């Protein structure tokens, strides 16, 4: 593409303007803030602030919150866009692009009214930008490469700076070579806590970013051209059974904030409770406009936060209701064999491949228990085990664990729920009725009533 001298000068001037805002002039240039790095996918709990305004930090499942420093009243953060190695599940590594050592990127937390200054260093092999999804900010800070400012070249650092004029849940992601950079895992959440700590307070505040990858079994790098047929459906770049549970104390008021930067919608369903949607990425939902749900569809490029009071003890499934999204790496071109007698075919195939094993004649539940050799760096399709056997789920699935007597800052896994006597489904051991069945090989149609009968 040709670019004339005038455009070049314009682009340079826009870049310079980013660091010469009024507030910048008032604060000391302390140099770049330290770029914190995270090297594990463990959930990091941020303690409540000990100084400054009080807020209840969010808990990013299998994620963390980016530290900041104060510079004369401005909150300074340092994001580093870079290639990362992310453990999507214990023992399964993906080579992604992300921020500060992980994908998804760290959660950014601040308070309504804060002035934030976010340094973005680009260590990717191509240019990038950061768009602050849902934020109300000056046009030149909006992070659309080529529109708001020039793309941040490889090796360079840009500074974004704006006031947080409203509280809520927002997201950040590149708006530069977006298809590639988002398919590679570049995204994160940005939570702005209300200035007034008595506004919509909750005891536990969980954060989930819905994302998806297409990584062939035995490989490490996502296919970036995939449009819909992803094979790993993740929460915060993590798959069940290695997504941490949502641990909750009985009686807690709980909020779950769910953002969606995949290319399809996800109906998130939580068992055991009804709940109300209290916030979108557009803002808080007034109480009079909230209605009860047990599943909440999260549209593409949107955030929904819902709230409930944890009155019911137990282990409650929380998952995407699209059943293909609770599976790990699977082929979607496997034919359906339910009810098919595959014996003759199996015998023929075994002449050439003696270890061939037919699957799926009575459904696919076998897959949950089968110990099959898998390629390296591959997680079985349905892997989660519960106290009573295989859960036959992967992907976008976790468990809300509601217990008595959990300390306010304790999010450690309390183990499986023990059902009290009389509160668990059980086997009927009495006499069974005789089942009527059809032994004819012919299709039986409902007999027509004729005048002869
Ligand atoms: Cu889904």
Boltz pocket constraint, residues with backbone or C-beta under 6 A from the ligand:
constraints:
  - pocket:
      binder: B
      contacts: [[A, 233], [A, 265], [A, 266], [A, 267], [A, 320], [A, 321], [A, 322], [A, 325], [A, 396]]
      max_distance: 6.0
